[in-house]
């Protein structure tokens, strides 16, 4: 029988991965003049450049929501189909 995935654990893992990417991109933009903010602006409504505290926090909120959504897209079907295979 395949082990079940934990929705909360997968959501937290995705959030950490996205958060690290978000911080690295913003640091690169601020320190080295990269233009990674252009990749974040279309997918994080409310994220603005030049960076403000409000825009930064809105970006983190959207990353949290995307993490839960992504985890649900992965975990729920996986648990359903792995349970059906075991029967």
C-alpha positions as a Markdown table, in Angstrom:
| # | Residue | x | y | z |
|---|---|---|---|---|
| 1 | Unk | 0.0 | 0.0 | 0.0 |
| 2 | Unk | 1.4 | 3.4 | -1.0 |
| 3 | Unk | 1.9 | 5.9 | 1.8 |
| 4 | Unk | -0.6 | 8.8 | 2.0 |
| 5 | Unk | 0.7 | 12.3 | 1.4 |
| 6 | Unk | 0.0 | 15.0 | 4.0 |
| 7 | Unk | -1.7 | 18.1 | 2.5 |
| 8 | Unk | -0.3 | 20.4 | 5.2 |
| 9 | Unk | 3.3 | 19.1 | 4.8 |
| 10 | Unk | 3.3 | 19.4 | 1.1 |
| 11 | Unk | 1.8 | 22.9 | 1.3 |
| 12 | Unk | 4.4 | 24.0 | 3.7 |
| 13 | Unk | 7.2 | 22.5 | 1.6 |
| 14 | Unk | 5.9 | 24.3 | -1.5 |
| 15 | Unk | 5.6 | 27.6 | 0.4 |
| 16 | Unk | 9.2 | 27.3 | 1.6 |
| 17 | Unk | 10.5 | 26.6 | -1.9 |
| 18 | Unk | 8.5 | 29.5 | -3.4 |
| 19 | Unk | 9.5 | 31.8 | -0.5 |
| 20 | Unk | 13.2 | 31.1 | -1.0 |
| 21 | Unk | 12.9 | 31.7 | -4.8 |
| 22 | Unk | 11.0 | 35.0 | -4.0 |
| 23 | Unk | 13.6 | 36.2 | -1.6 |
| 24 | Unk | 16.5 | 35.3 | -4.0 |
| 25 | Unk | 14.9 | 37.0 | -6.9 |
| 26 | Unk | 14.1 | 40.2 | -4.9 |
| 27 | Unk | 17.7 | 40.2 | -3.5 |
| 28 | Unk | 19.1 | 39.8 | -7.0 |
| 29 | Unk | 16.9 | 42.7 | -8.2 |
| 30 | Unk | 18.0 | 45.0 | -5.4 |
| 31 | Unk | 21.7 | 44.0 | -5.3 |
| 32 | Unk | 22.5 | 43.2 | -8.9 |
| 33 | Unk | 19.9 | 45.0 | -11.0 |
| 34 | Unk | 18.3 | 41.8 | -12.2 |
| 35 | Unk | 14.7 | 42.2 | -13.6 |
| 36 | Unk | 13.2 | 39.1 | -12.0 |
| 37 | Unk | 10.4 | 41.3 | -10.6 |
| 38 | Unk | 8.9 | 41.3 | -14.1 |
| 39 | Unk | 8.3 | 37.5 | -13.7 |
| 40 | Unk | 6.5 | 38.0 | -10.3 |
| 41 | Unk | 4.3 | 40.9 | -11.2 |
| 42 | Unk | 1.9 | 39.0 | -13.5 |
| 43 | Unk | 1.4 | 36.1 | -11.1 |
| 44 | Unk | 1.2 | 38.1 | -7.8 |
| 45 | Unk | -1.5 | 40.7 | -8.0 |
| 46 | Unk | -0.7 | 43.6 | -5.7 |
| 47 | Unk | 3.1 | 43.0 | -6.0 |
| 48 | Unk | 4.6 | 46.3 | -7.2 |
| 49 | Unk | 8.1 | 47.5 | -8.2 |
| 50 | Unk | 9.8 | 49.5 | -6.9 |
| 51 | Unk | 9.4 | 47.3 | -3.8 |
| 52 | Unk | 7.3 | 48.4 | -0.9 |
| 53 | Unk | 6.6 | 46.6 | 2.3 |
| 54 | Unk | 2.9 | 46.2 | 1.3 |
| 55 | Unk | 3.8 | 44.8 | -2.1 |
| 56 | Unk | 6.3 | 42.4 | -0.6 |
| 57 | Unk | 3.7 | 41.1 | 2.0 |
| 58 | Unk | 1.0 | 40.8 | -0.7 |
| 59 | Unk | 3.5 | 38.7 | -2.6 |
| 60 | Unk | 4.0 | 36.4 | 0.4 |
| 61 | Unk | 0.3 | 36.1 | 0.8 |
| 62 | Unk | -0.2 | 35.0 | -2.8 |
| 63 | Unk | 2.7 | 32.5 | -2.5 |
| 64 | Unk | 1.0 | 31.0 | 0.6 |
| 65 | Unk | -2.3 | 30.7 | -1.4 |
| 66 | Unk | -0.6 | 29.2 | -4.4 |
| 67 | Unk | 1.2 | 26.7 | -2.1 |
| 68 | Unk | -2.1 | 25.4 | -0.7 |
| 69 | Unk | -3.6 | 25.3 | -4.2 |
| 70 | Unk | -0.6 | 23.4 | -5.6 |
| 71 | Unk | -0.5 | 21.0 | -2.7 |
| 72 | Unk | -4.3 | 20.2 | -3.1 |
| 73 | Unk | -3.7 | 19.6 | -6.8 |
| 74 | Unk | -1.0 | 17.1 | -6.0 |
| 75 | Unk | -2.0 | 15.5 | -2.7 |
| 76 | Unk | -5.8 | 14.9 | -3.2 |
| 77 | Unk | -5.6 | 13.0 | -6.5 |
| 78 | Unk | -2.5 | 11.1 | -5.3 |
| 79 | Unk | -4.2 | 9.9 | -2.1 |
| 80 | Unk | -7.4 | 9.0 | -4.0 |
| 81 | Unk | -5.7 | 7.0 | -6.7 |
| 82 | Unk | -3.1 | 5.3 | -4.4 |
| 83 | Unk | -6.0 | 4.2 | -2.2 |
| 84 | Unk | -7.9 | 2.8 | -5.2 |
| 85 | Unk | -4.8 | 0.9 | -6.3 |
| 86 | Unk | -4.5 | -0.8 | -2.9 |
| 87 | Unk | -8.0 | -2.1 | -3.0 |
